[in-house]
Amino acid sequence: MSMLPDILRRYRLFFLALCAAAALSAWDAGRSARAFSLAGCSALEMLSFIPPIFILLGLLDVWVDRETMMKFMGRQTGLKGNFLAFMLGSLAAGPLYMAFPIAAMLIRKGASLFNVFLFTGAWATTKVPMLLFEASSLGLGYAMVRLCFNVAGIALISWALCKTVSADEEKAFEARAERMQGQPDVTAMDSRQEKGSMRSRQ
């Protein structure tokens, strides 16, 4: 029974959208049918991407240990790690929401936040198929100019985000990434133990 409030809180936006769709069906059945049709198409699209992505995540989690990830994409990797993060995002396939589980895996394995931000930014804006399409339809000059501006913008935004993230927030990111993997959150366990000890003292 205790899991039910957690499920409702975690998926509250989904349940709110479901209630809105039900209310729409009572008011306009035609629009409601189109809404459910679009939702079904989006769900099928997600199901076509999610299984291979999570299989890849599982393989990376087993094959790549934390020391190797820190060696290639950690804090001290410099331009080598930046280039690798950018290329991983640019060579990826799939919609942007599939980048976030991979980003969580990178954080959990010890990649720096700057490289994770570079990875997600490159996934969103500088994919190789998109550049090839732009070069063939709009010209190579346009594609290169856009790529240069995107690379500079991604690097600047990633730097600004790293400057605004505190050490406590970075630890919170790491703890959340651990929870996504199903591993225990040590910080949360310690806080619960402290609260329990304070109650026992009272």
Secondary structure, DSSP 8 states (H G I E B T S, - for coil): -THHHHHHHHTHHHHHHHHHHHHHHHH-HHHHHHHHHHHHHHHHHHHHHHHHHHHHHHHHHHHS-HHHHHHHHSTT-THHHHHHHHHHHHT--S-GGGHHHHHHHHHHHT--HHHHHHHHHHHHH--HHHHHHHHHHT-HHHHHHHHHHHHHHHHHHHHHHHHH--HHHHHHHHHHHHHHHT---HHHHHHHHHHHHHHHH-
